[in-house]
Amino acid sequence: MRKIVALRRVLGDALGHFNDDDGWAMASHLAISALMALFPFLIFATTLASFLGAQAFAETAVHLVFDTWPDQIAAPIAREVVNVLTVQRGDLLTFGVALAGFFASNGVEALRTSLNRAYRVVETRSIWFRRTQSIVFVLIATVGFVAISVLLVFAPLIARFLEARFDWIQPYMGTITLWRFVIASAVIVFALVAVHIWLPAGKRRLVDIVPGIIFTLIAWLIGSTVFAAYLDNFASYVTTYAGLASIMIAVVFLYIVSVIFILGGELNASVRRYLDARAKVAG
């Protein structure tokens, strides 16, 4: 009985604060910011990868970003993204590419603002520190993606090695879908941990952010599955928005993900408030 009461208090606190503190509007801001930051980031990362010699990065980056999206949403956008990323560009240190990196950091700032509200903390760090940290996040993500791209060059060798020793794994190695999804999921988990710990003001331990991360991953899976089923059976985006259908679908999907992401932060904050309140009563 006590666990049910605690769960109701935590969920009531999280949902109440989300609703009272303009969580729905913040989710819209985060969704649009994410969409506007995604393409500049991929352009910036692809240019850097080409400069470092990772020529196959475009395909790898698209898989890492879109493999965890429902196929109905990811497939049309991924095709266009690959077309954009495979266009030859000039030197790395051009104004356009540097500007793309800056625009990509705006997405990180949107994440920061959303989490500061969710964790109910006031930002005291300077704008220079925050912007520098955002750009560093973009650079780290880029280098990480490039490293994965290079490592995936050896994937066929690893696949043949595993097939030779484990017969049961052969059906999964045919399309390489399994390991792509695993890698993409691992990237998401690492990114969630990083943004929850380092982006918002204040300090948090890993144990403090586990509830929100677990909620985010489960809700992402459920939300994307339900939305994909809705697109298959009920939606009429193509007839309504014509050529803009892919973008509209992506915006709606990112809005759903943004709501889930912010609620993850709200849940972490609510759990922490509940545990602190219990500790004060016990003390």
Backbone bond lengths (Angstrom), bond angles and torsions (degrees), N, CA, C in turn:
res aa  C-N    CA-C-N  psi(-1)  N-CA   C-N-CA  omega(-1)  CA-C   N-CA-C  phi
1 M - - - 1.463 - - 1.522 111.14 -
2 R 1.351 115.19 -41.52 1.459 119.06 -179.58 1.522 111.59 -62.63
3 K 1.349 116.27 -37.17 1.464 119.97 179.93 1.531 111.08 -65.43
4 I 1.330 116.28 -37.63 1.463 119.94 178.83 1.520 110.60 -65.93
5 V 1.339 116.22 -42.04 1.467 120.65 177.99 1.525 110.37 -62.95
6 A 1.344 115.99 -43.37 1.467 120.03 179.39 1.519 110.90 -62.99
7 L 1.345 116.29 -42.42 1.460 120.23 179.42 1.522 110.92 -62.63
8 R 1.329 116.97 -42.25 1.470 120.41 178.90 1.514 111.06 -63.58
9 R 1.319 117.25 -40.34 1.465 120.29 179.51 1.521 111.54 -65.06
10 V 1.324 115.41 -44.56 1.465 119.68 -178.40 1.526 110.89 -65.57
11 L 1.338 116.22 -47.74 1.466 119.43 -179.39 1.517 111.34 -66.37
12 G 1.328 116.85 -39.76 1.459 119.75 177.88 1.516 112.13 -62.29
13 D 1.331 116.20 -41.51 1.462 120.79 178.17 1.520 110.87 -64.84
14 A 1.345 116.81 -44.84 1.469 121.02 -177.58 1.528 111.15 -65.22
15 L 1.331 116.42 -50.49 1.469 120.14 -178.18 1.523 111.51 -67.36
16 G 1.339 116.22 -37.68 1.458 119.78 179.28 1.522 112.07 -63.94
17 H 1.321 116.60 -44.90 1.464 119.84 179.55 1.523 111.06 -68.03
18 F 1.329 116.68 -38.19 1.468 120.60 177.76 1.528 110.53 -59.26
19 N 1.317 116.06 -43.71 1.464 120.42 -178.28 1.527 111.67 -72.97
20 D 1.338 117.23 -41.48 1.467 121.12 -176.65 1.520 112.63 -73.74
21 D 1.313 116.87 -26.66 1.467 120.58 -175.06 1.523 112.07 -102.97
22 D 1.331 116.48 32.94 1.473 122.76 174.55 1.522 112.64 59.32
23 G 1.335 116.52 40.57 1.462 120.01 -179.94 1.517 112.86 -62.59
24 W 1.332 116.82 -36.27 1.469 119.95 179.91 1.527 110.87 -65.41
25 A 1.335 115.88 -42.15 1.465 119.53 178.46 1.522 111.21 -68.31
26 M 1.334 117.11 -38.61 1.455 120.45 178.53 1.525 110.57 -64.88
27 A 1.325 117.28 -34.53 1.465 120.27 177.55 1.521 110.42 -64.51
28 S 1.349 117.36 -38.62 1.466 120.50 175.82 1.520 110.84 -62.75
29 H 1.322 115.96 -45.41 1.467 120.66 178.55 1.520 111.27 -60.26
30 L 1.331 115.50 -43.37 1.465 119.73 -178.69 1.523 111.45 -67.65
31 A 1.336 117.02 -39.25 1.465 120.44 -179.56 1.522 111.24 -63.77
32 I 1.330 116.62 -47.87 1.471 119.86 179.92 1.522 110.72 -66.12
33 S 1.332 117.07 -40.70 1.467 120.50 178.77 1.521 110.72 -62.89
34 A 1.328 116.58 -40.09 1.462 120.33 178.96 1.522 111.06 -64.19
35 L 1.337 116.07 -42.56 1.459 119.44 179.84 1.529 110.64 -65.48
36 M 1.329 116.61 -40.42 1.467 120.58 -179.90 1.521 111.95 -71.60
37 A 1.339 117.09 -26.25 1.467 120.19 -179.28 1.518 112.34 -87.51
38 L 1.341 116.77 -24.38 1.463 120.49 -173.56 1.519 112.36 -62.58
39 F 1.320 117.22 -50.10 1.462 120.15 -175.71 1.535 112.54 -70.15
40 P 1.363 119.02 -42.89 1.473 117.36 173.32 1.516 113.23 -59.22
41 F 1.346 116.46 -37.68 1.469 118.53 178.63 1.514 111.41 -63.34
42 L 1.327 117.33 -44.90 1.459 120.39 -179.08 1.531 111.27 -64.81
43 I 1.331 116.79 -38.46 1.468 120.14 177.61 1.526 110.08 -64.93
44 F 1.338 116.09 -46.85 1.462 120.99 179.16 1.528 110.84 -60.96
45 A 1.352 116.03 -46.16 1.460 119.94 -177.48 1.522 111.62 -66.72
46 T 1.329 117.00 -39.08 1.463 119.99 -179.65 1.525 110.93 -66.32
47 T 1.323 116.37 -39.98 1.464 119.93 178.83 1.520 110.81 -64.20
48 L 1.338 116.26 -43.50 1.465 120.03 177.75 1.522 110.52 -64.05
49 A 1.334 116.76 -41.51 1.468 120.36 179.49 1.523 111.14 -61.76
50 S 1.330 116.93 -42.46 1.466 120.53 178.29 1.523 110.70 -62.89
51 F 1.331 115.92 -38.92 1.462 120.86 178.63 1.529 111.09 -63.23
52 L 1.373 115.71 -34.36 1.462 120.90 -179.31 1.519 112.87 -87.61
53 G 1.324 116.57 -3.00 1.454 120.49 176.16 1.505 115.43 96.49
54 A 1.348 117.91 4.47 1.467 120.57 178.64 1.524 108.61 -89.57
55 Q 1.308 117.22 79.11 1.459 122.05 -172.42 1.527 113.23 -68.89
56 A 1.329 116.86 -25.34 1.473 119.83 -177.39 1.525 112.22 -89.34
57 F 1.331 116.85 15.73 1.459 120.05 -173.61 1.523 113.23 -64.75
58 A 1.324 118.23 -35.71 1.471 121.25 -173.90 1.520 111.60 -54.67
59 E 1.340 116.36 -51.41 1.458 120.01 -179.91 1.525 110.93 -62.83
60 T 1.328 117.18 -42.60 1.459 121.11 -179.19 1.514 110.94 -62.83
61 A 1.323 117.12 -45.96 1.463 121.16 -179.38 1.513 111.57 -60.43
62 V 1.323 116.55 -42.41 1.463 120.59 179.43 1.520 110.61 -62.11
63 H 1.328 116.93 -41.67 1.461 119.82 178.61 1.523 111.19 -65.43
64 L 1.328 117.05 -42.98 1.456 120.02 -179.08 1.523 111.59 -63.01
65 V 1.323 117.09 -36.46 1.461 120.88 -177.72 1.522 111.62 -79.82
66 F 1.338 116.85 -43.10 1.467 120.25 -168.24 1.524 115.19 -102.75
67 D 1.334 119.60 -9.29 1.464 119.83 -177.19 1.519 112.88 -66.09
68 T 1.325 118.01 -22.87 1.458 120.55 178.41 1.525 111.83 -93.25
69 W 1.348 117.77 3.12 1.462 121.54 174.00 1.524 108.62 -91.76
70 P 1.328 118.28 151.74 1.475 119.41 172.65 1.528 110.73 -59.07
71 D 1.324 116.99 143.84 1.466 121.70 -176.63 1.528 112.17 -57.74
72 Q 1.327 116.76 -36.53 1.464 119.56 -178.29 1.526 111.83 -62.46
73 I 1.329 116.74 -27.82 1.459 121.42 -179.72 1.522 110.64 -91.58
74 A 1.339 115.97 -44.80 1.456 120.42 -171.07 1.516 113.85 -76.05
75 A 1.344 117.56 -38.88 1.465 120.63 -170.26 1.527 113.64 -56.51
76 P 1.348 120.59 -53.47 1.469 118.99 -177.62 1.523 112.87 -66.37
77 I 1.339 117.33 -35.52 1.462 119.97 -179.91 1.514 110.09 -71.92
78 A 1.330 117.31 -41.75 1.462 120.96 -178.52 1.516 111.49 -59.82
79 R 1.340 116.81 -39.12 1.471 119.41 179.22 1.525 110.80 -60.91
80 E 1.328 116.37 -44.34 1.467 119.49 -179.20 1.518 111.54 -69.46
81 V 1.321 116.23 -36.27 1.462 119.74 178.98 1.522 110.61 -63.27
82 V 1.332 116.96 -43.60 1.471 120.37 177.79 1.521 109.97 -60.29
83 N 1.330 118.00 -41.65 1.474 121.08 178.17 1.522 111.27 -59.69
84 V 1.341 115.76 -40.96 1.469 119.67 -179.65 1.524 110.75 -69.66
85 L 1.337 116.42 -43.05 1.458 120.23 -174.05 1.521 113.46 -72.18
86 T 1.319 117.10 -22.49 1.462 119.36 -178.44 1.525 112.79 -88.89
87 V 1.336 117.13 2.07 1.462 120.46 174.91 1.517 108.55 -73.35
88 Q 1.321 116.90 132.45 1.460 121.07 179.91 1.520 110.51 -68.50
89 R 1.354 115.62 133.50 1.451 120.70 178.58 1.515 109.59 -121.07
90 G 1.336 114.53 173.27 1.456 120.45 -178.59 1.512 112.07 -78.01
91 D 1.329 115.30 -156.08 1.452 120.77 -177.56 1.525 111.01 -62.95
92 L 1.332 115.05 161.39 1.457 120.84 -178.16 1.522 111.40 -60.57
93 L 1.309 116.82 -48.43 1.458 120.44 -172.24 1.529 111.22 -86.17
94 T 1.297 117.43 53.78 1.458 121.50 173.62 1.509 108.91 -95.20
95 F 1.328 114.63 160.40 1.463 119.28 -177.81 1.516 110.79 -62.64
96 G 1.328 116.72 -40.77 1.457 120.71 -177.54 1.517 112.60 -62.81
97 V 1.322 117.06 -43.48 1.462 120.58 -179.15 1.527 110.46 -69.03
98 A 1.341 116.42 -41.30 1.467 119.69 177.13 1.520 110.35 -61.50
99 L 1.331 116.87 -39.25 1.462 121.28 178.14 1.525 110.51 -66.19
100 A 1.335 116.90 -36.75 1.458 120.75 176.91 1.532 110.52 -61.66
101 G 1.332 116.97 -41.21 1.460 120.52 177.04 1.518 111.92 -63.07
102 F 1.332 116.52 -38.42 1.469 120.46 178.14 1.520 110.82 -66.12
103 F 1.341 117.52 -44.80 1.458 120.93 178.97 1.536 110.80 -63.30
104 A 1.326 116.55 -36.36 1.460 119.75 177.13 1.522 110.95 -62.67
105 S 1.327 116.94 -35.35 1.469 119.82 179.02 1.523 111.95 -68.20
106 N 1.345 117.72 -20.83 1.464 119.80 175.69 1.521 111.12 -62.80
107 G 1.324 116.53 -33.73 1.452 120.01 176.15 1.520 111.56 -63.34
108 V 1.333 116.46 -38.33 1.465 120.48 177.26 1.520 110.18 -65.00
109 E 1.342 116.89 -39.63 1.466 120.56 178.15 1.524 111.55 -63.93
110 A 1.332 117.07 -35.60 1.467 119.96 176.95 1.527 110.27 -65.27
111 L 1.328 116.47 -39.57 1.468 120.31 175.60 1.525 110.68 -61.49
112 R 1.320 116.31 -42.12 1.470 120.85 -179.20 1.538 110.64 -62.02
113 T 1.329 116.04 -48.54 1.461 120.42 -178.55 1.526 111.16 -60.03
114 S 1.335 116.04 -43.42 1.462 120.53 179.64 1.531 111.52 -62.78
115 L 1.329 116.49 -43.16 1.465 119.63 -178.25 1.523 111.96 -72.46
116 N 1.331 118.16 -35.06 1.468 120.05 175.88 1.521 110.72 -59.05
117 R 1.336 116.02 -41.88 1.462 119.57 177.67 1.519 111.13 -67.76
118 A 1.328 116.01 -42.70 1.462 119.46 -178.42 1.529 111.34 -63.50
119 Y 1.340 116.91 -42.45 1.459 120.75 -179.54 1.524 112.94 -82.91
120 R 1.335 116.87 -3.53 1.470 123.11 175.63 1.522 111.31 61.30
121 V 1.326 114.97 45.70 1.461 120.90 179.78 1.522 109.00 -119.71
122 V 1.324 115.34 153.77 1.462 121.97 179.32 1.514 108.54 -101.26
123 E 1.313 116.93 130.85 1.466 122.21 -178.61 1.521 109.78 -75.65
124 T 1.323 116.76 122.24 1.459 121.85 -179.86 1.529 112.79 -115.58
125 R 1.321 117.06 -8.37 1.464 119.74 -179.36 1.519 110.66 -76.79
126 S 1.318 116.59 151.70 1.462 120.31 -176.25 1.517 111.35 -69.24
127 I 1.334 115.32 158.47 1.460 120.45 179.61 1.519 110.99 -63.90
128 W 1.342 116.57 -31.26 1.466 120.10 179.89 1.515 110.61 -68.55
129 F 1.343 115.95 -41.10 1.463 119.17 177.35 1.520 110.58 -64.28
130 R 1.331 116.97 -45.20 1.457 120.53 -176.96 1.518 111.46 -64.45
131 R 1.341 116.83 -44.52 1.462 118.76 -179.31 1.519 111.16 -67.25
132 T 1.337 116.89 -39.54 1.465 120.04 177.50 1.528 110.50 -62.57
133 Q 1.329 116.51 -42.95 1.462 119.98 178.08 1.525 111.27 -62.06
134 S 1.336 117.14 -39.89 1.462 120.55 179.27 1.520 111.34 -63.36
135 I 1.327 116.37 -43.20 1.465 120.25 178.93 1.523 110.53 -66.07
136 V 1.340 116.99 -37.93 1.461 120.58 176.51 1.528 110.26 -62.64
137 F 1.339 117.30 -40.05 1.462 120.92 176.43 1.525 110.42 -58.83
138 V 1.339 116.26 -43.29 1.469 120.48 179.39 1.524 110.08 -63.22
139 L 1.323 116.68 -43.28 1.469 120.37 -179.54 1.522 111.24 -65.64
140 I 1.339 116.80 -42.45 1.461 119.88 179.15 1.521 110.41 -63.41
141 A 1.339 116.41 -43.59 1.468 119.87 177.98 1.522 110.56 -61.15
142 T 1.319 116.71 -40.47 1.457 120.98 -179.93 1.523 111.24 -63.96
143 V 1.334 116.14 -49.22 1.467 120.29 179.90 1.530 110.30 -62.44
144 G 1.343 116.57 -39.41 1.458 119.64 177.63 1.512 112.35 -62.34
145 F 1.328 115.84 -43.69 1.468 119.91 177.98 1.529 111.01 -63.32
146 V 1.342 116.63 -40.60 1.458 120.01 179.15 1.529 110.36 -63.95
147 A 1.344 116.76 -42.40 1.464 120.29 179.57 1.525 110.82 -61.88
148 I 1.335 116.11 -42.39 1.462 119.82 177.71 1.522 110.49 -63.91
149 S 1.340 115.71 -39.01 1.458 119.84 179.03 1.521 111.05 -60.16
150 V 1.328 116.15 -42.69 1.457 120.15 179.48 1.526 110.82 -67.00
151 L 1.329 116.04 -42.12 1.461 119.92 -179.33 1.528 111.59 -64.41
152 L 1.328 116.46 -33.93 1.455 119.63 -177.99 1.526 112.71 -70.88
153 V 1.323 116.08 -12.98 1.460 118.80 173.72 1.534 109.69 -61.63
154 F 1.337 114.86 -30.72 1.461 119.43 -178.61 1.524 112.14 -89.08
155 A 1.325 117.45 1.10 1.470 120.69 -177.82 1.532 113.00 -57.24
156 P 1.338 119.72 -44.87 1.473 118.14 178.52 1.523 113.23 -58.61
157 L 1.329 117.08 -37.06 1.467 120.04 178.24 1.521 110.42 -65.70
158 I 1.338 115.68 -42.36 1.461 119.45 178.51 1.522 110.35 -64.54
159 A 1.341 116.19 -40.50 1.466 120.58 -179.44 1.527 110.60 -61.38
160 R 1.325 117.16 -44.96 1.466 120.01 179.92 1.533 111.02 -64.79
161 F 1.326 116.32 -37.00 1.459 120.64 178.26 1.531 110.71 -63.01
162 L 1.332 116.67 -44.23 1.462 120.90 -179.25 1.523 111.59 -69.39
163 E 1.337 116.50 -40.45 1.467 120.32 179.64 1.526 111.56 -61.69
164 A 1.324 115.91 -35.16 1.463 119.61 -178.17 1.531 112.50 -70.35
165 R 1.330 116.66 -21.98 1.465 120.06 -174.73 1.527 113.83 -113.19
166 F 1.319 117.91 -19.98 1.464 120.76 -178.90 1.527 108.74 -130.39
167 D 1.302 116.91 102.15 1.465 121.23 -177.69 1.527 112.43 -63.88
168 W 1.343 116.51 -34.68 1.460 119.75 -174.66 1.528 112.52 -66.35
169 I 1.320 117.52 -19.47 1.457 119.71 -175.16 1.526 112.73 -87.96
170 Q 1.339 116.86 -9.56 1.467 120.05 -175.95 1.525 114.35 -57.24
171 P 1.357 119.75 -43.55 1.470 118.05 179.98 1.513 113.68 -60.48
172 Y 1.355 117.02 -28.05 1.456 120.17 -177.99 1.519 112.30 -82.87
173 M 1.303 117.79 -22.19 1.453 121.29 -176.38 1.524 112.45 -84.01
174 G 1.320 117.42 -12.03 1.463 119.74 -176.21 1.513 113.20 -60.32
175 T 1.321 116.57 -45.07 1.475 120.44 -177.76 1.519 112.39 -104.56
176 I 1.313 116.79 -6.37 1.471 123.34 -179.01 1.525 111.38 59.85
177 T 1.322 117.18 18.90 1.460 120.53 -178.99 1.518 111.26 -67.84
178 L 1.328 115.95 -37.17 1.457 119.82 -175.02 1.518 111.95 -60.46
179 W 1.339 116.80 -54.29 1.456 117.48 -175.50 1.521 112.19 -70.52
180 R 1.338 117.88 -28.97 1.466 118.86 175.08 1.523 110.55 -62.47
181 F 1.331 116.15 -44.89 1.455 119.90 179.96 1.518 111.01 -65.15
182 V 1.340 116.73 -40.16 1.459 120.66 179.51 1.521 110.48 -62.15
183 I 1.327 116.72 -45.43 1.461 120.52 -179.83 1.524 110.63 -64.22
184 A 1.327 116.97 -45.18 1.463 120.81 179.77 1.530 110.42 -61.68
185 S 1.325 117.17 -40.39 1.465 120.93 179.02 1.528 110.82 -66.07
186 A 1.337 116.20 -40.18 1.464 119.87 178.49 1.520 111.04 -63.66
187 V 1.334 117.29 -38.14 1.460 121.41 176.94 1.524 110.45 -62.26
188 I 1.330 116.98 -41.75 1.464 120.91 179.75 1.525 110.74 -64.02
189 V 1.342 117.14 -44.94 1.465 120.43 -179.67 1.522 110.47 -61.66
190 F 1.326 116.98 -46.84 1.469 120.44 179.36 1.525 110.71 -61.57
191 A 1.336 117.34 -41.43 1.458 120.79 -179.97 1.527 111.05 -64.95
192 L 1.328 117.53 -41.17 1.464 120.63 178.53 1.529 111.16 -61.83
193 V 1.315 116.30 -44.62 1.464 120.10 178.53 1.526 110.21 -60.88
194 A 1.323 117.14 -45.03 1.465 121.01 -177.31 1.518 111.76 -63.24
195 V 1.333 117.61 -47.37 1.470 119.17 -175.33 1.520 111.35 -71.18
196 H 1.330 118.80 -34.64 1.465 120.11 179.49 1.521 111.97 -70.63
197 I 1.322 117.78 -33.22 1.468 120.46 -177.77 1.530 111.64 -82.15
198 W 1.328 117.56 -45.78 1.459 119.94 -168.34 1.529 115.70 -102.23
199 L 1.320 119.06 -24.19 1.468 118.39 -175.39 1.533 114.02 -76.49
200 P 1.331 119.60 -51.29 1.470 118.23 -176.28 1.524 111.42 -69.97
201 A 1.341 115.97 160.61 1.456 120.72 175.31 1.524 109.36 -67.12
202 G 1.327 116.35 158.35 1.449 120.52 -180.00 1.520 112.11 85.97
203 K 1.325 115.10 -177.02 1.466 121.23 -177.64 1.523 109.78 -123.34
204 R 1.319 115.10 141.95 1.457 121.92 178.13 1.527 108.92 -137.93
205 R 1.318 114.91 145.87 1.454 120.31 174.50 1.525 109.08 -90.83
206 L 1.323 115.07 163.97 1.459 119.30 179.76 1.523 111.21 -59.19
207 V 1.343 116.37 -39.72 1.455 119.99 -178.54 1.522 111.44 -64.49
208 D 1.338 117.32 -25.88 1.463 120.90 -178.59 1.528 112.82 -73.04
209 I 1.319 117.23 -22.60 1.465 119.70 -175.30 1.521 112.73 -105.67
210 V 1.332 117.11 -3.55 1.468 119.85 -178.39 1.526 112.97 -61.06
211 P 1.355 120.02 -44.81 1.477 118.45 -179.35 1.526 112.85 -57.72
212 G 1.331 116.86 -44.46 1.461 120.06 -178.98 1.513 113.07 -66.74
213 I 1.328 116.85 -36.31 1.464 120.11 179.80 1.529 110.23 -69.28
214 I 1.324 116.89 -43.72 1.466 119.60 177.55 1.525 110.10 -61.46
215 F 1.337 116.31 -44.89 1.467 119.49 177.73 1.522 111.47 -59.66
216 T 1.336 116.77 -43.92 1.456 121.01 -178.52 1.524 111.57 -61.03
217 L 1.324 116.70 -44.80 1.466 120.46 -178.28 1.527 111.51 -65.85
218 I 1.335 116.21 -44.79 1.472 119.46 -179.17 1.524 110.59 -67.60
219 A 1.332 116.52 -45.71 1.463 120.47 -179.01 1.526 110.85 -66.15
220 W 1.347 117.78 -35.04 1.462 121.19 176.32 1.530 109.93 -60.35
221 L 1.330 115.86 -46.89 1.462 120.55 -179.44 1.533 110.94 -61.97
222 I 1.330 116.21 -46.71 1.463 119.92 -179.54 1.522 110.91 -66.55
223 G 1.345 116.16 -46.22 1.460 120.16 -178.08 1.514 112.76 -62.66
224 S 1.336 117.22 -43.20 1.463 119.91 -179.34 1.527 111.06 -68.54
225 T 1.336 116.99 -35.26 1.466 120.46 178.26 1.527 111.21 -66.76
226 V 1.326 115.97 -45.19 1.472 120.38 179.43 1.520 110.66 -65.09
227 F 1.329 117.19 -42.63 1.461 120.52 -179.29 1.528 110.83 -65.72
228 A 1.332 116.77 -38.65 1.463 120.10 177.42 1.530 110.58 -63.80
229 A 1.341 116.23 -41.49 1.467 119.73 177.67 1.526 110.64 -64.22
230 Y 1.301 116.46 -38.44 1.472 120.85 177.74 1.526 110.57 -62.75
231 L 1.336 116.76 -42.69 1.466 120.34 179.21 1.525 110.97 -63.60
232 D 1.323 115.79 -37.84 1.465 119.86 -178.46 1.526 112.71 -69.99
233 N 1.317 116.94 -33.68 1.457 119.55 -168.24 1.527 116.05 -111.82
234 F 1.343 117.15 -26.75 1.460 117.57 -171.00 1.529 114.47 -127.37
235 A 1.330 116.92 -31.16 1.467 119.13 -170.36 1.516 111.98 -71.89
236 S 1.338 114.76 152.40 1.474 120.82 176.86 1.521 109.82 -133.08
237 Y 1.338 115.00 44.51 1.458 119.55 -177.10 1.527 112.17 -61.87
238 V 1.336 116.57 -37.48 1.461 119.67 -176.43 1.520 110.42 -63.93
239 T 1.333 117.67 -43.90 1.463 120.03 -179.83 1.522 111.45 -73.03
240 T 1.322 116.94 -27.67 1.469 120.20 -177.85 1.523 112.09 -82.34
241 Y 1.346 116.78 -44.59 1.459 120.79 -172.25 1.524 113.60 -110.54
242 A 1.327 118.04 -2.02 1.468 122.39 176.95 1.529 110.02 52.97
243 G 1.350 116.24 -123.60 1.454 120.59 -175.73 1.519 114.25 -66.85
244 L 1.338 117.39 -16.26 1.465 120.72 179.22 1.524 112.43 -88.85
245 A 1.319 117.54 3.45 1.465 120.92 -174.27 1.522 112.14 -57.49
246 S 1.336 117.57 -45.12 1.469 120.50 -177.39 1.518 111.53 -60.33
247 I 1.346 116.06 -43.28 1.460 119.55 -179.76 1.520 110.68 -66.99
248 M 1.330 117.33 -42.71 1.465 120.35 179.91 1.523 110.84 -62.54
249 I 1.330 117.03 -41.56 1.466 120.61 178.06 1.525 110.01 -63.02
250 A 1.342 116.89 -42.59 1.462 120.60 179.68 1.519 110.98 -63.36
251 V 1.344 117.25 -40.24 1.469 120.96 -179.87 1.528 110.07 -63.70
252 V 1.327 116.77 -45.49 1.472 120.17 179.45 1.524 110.47 -62.66
253 F 1.330 116.64 -43.76 1.460 120.07 179.91 1.526 110.92 -63.14
254 L 1.325 116.99 -44.59 1.466 120.26 179.20 1.522 111.44 -65.12
255 Y 1.329 117.06 -32.01 1.466 119.95 176.10 1.525 110.24 -64.86
256 I 1.334 116.39 -44.11 1.469 120.15 177.87 1.530 110.28 -60.41
257 V 1.336 116.21 -46.15 1.466 120.54 179.55 1.530 110.60 -63.22
258 S 1.329 117.68 -38.00 1.466 121.78 -179.57 1.524 111.08 -65.28
259 V 1.325 116.70 -42.36 1.464 120.23 176.34 1.526 109.84 -59.39
260 I 1.314 116.24 -45.17 1.470 121.11 179.86 1.529 110.50 -62.67
261 F 1.332 116.76 -43.97 1.467 121.44 -179.09 1.528 111.08 -61.56
262 I 1.330 117.24 -46.68 1.463 120.40 -179.42 1.520 110.62 -65.66
263 L 1.342 117.04 -40.09 1.459 120.03 177.82 1.527 111.36 -62.50
264 G 1.347 117.02 -31.44 1.459 119.75 175.30 1.516 111.57 -61.28
265 G 1.338 116.58 -43.18 1.458 119.92 176.14 1.525 111.97 -66.17
266 E 1.332 116.17 -40.84 1.473 120.37 177.30 1.522 110.82 -60.47
267 L 1.316 117.11 -40.60 1.463 120.96 179.84 1.522 111.02 -64.20
268 N 1.334 116.71 -43.62 1.466 119.92 177.82 1.523 110.91 -59.42
269 A 1.337 116.24 -44.76 1.460 120.33 -179.33 1.527 111.18 -64.53
270 S 1.327 116.64 -40.16 1.464 120.30 -178.73 1.520 111.67 -67.88
271 V 1.328 117.13 -41.33 1.463 120.81 176.80 1.520 110.37 -60.81
272 R 1.346 116.00 -44.21 1.462 120.16 179.78 1.524 111.61 -63.37
273 R 1.333 117.61 -41.41 1.463 121.31 178.84 1.535 110.52 -64.56
274 Y 1.326 115.92 -40.61 1.470 119.26 -179.77 1.528 110.82 -65.36
275 L 1.333 116.94 -44.36 1.468 120.23 -179.73 1.520 110.87 -65.89
276 D 1.338 117.38 -38.71 1.469 119.80 177.35 1.515 111.43 -64.85
277 A 1.329 116.92 -39.29 1.466 120.56 178.87 1.520 111.13 -64.75
278 R 1.329 115.95 -41.43 1.470 119.90 178.10 1.532 111.09 -64.80
279 A 1.324 115.79 -38.19 1.470 119.26 -179.92 1.523 110.68 -65.83
280 K 1.338 117.68 -37.16 1.460 120.44 178.88 1.526 110.98 -67.71
281 V 1.331 116.10 -39.78 1.466 119.51 178.65 1.523 110.61 -65.89
282 A 1.344 115.48 -42.34 1.462 120.03 -179.59 1.527 111.46 -67.21
283 G 1.372 115.37 -31.88 1.447 119.69 -178.37 1.508 111.76 -77.42
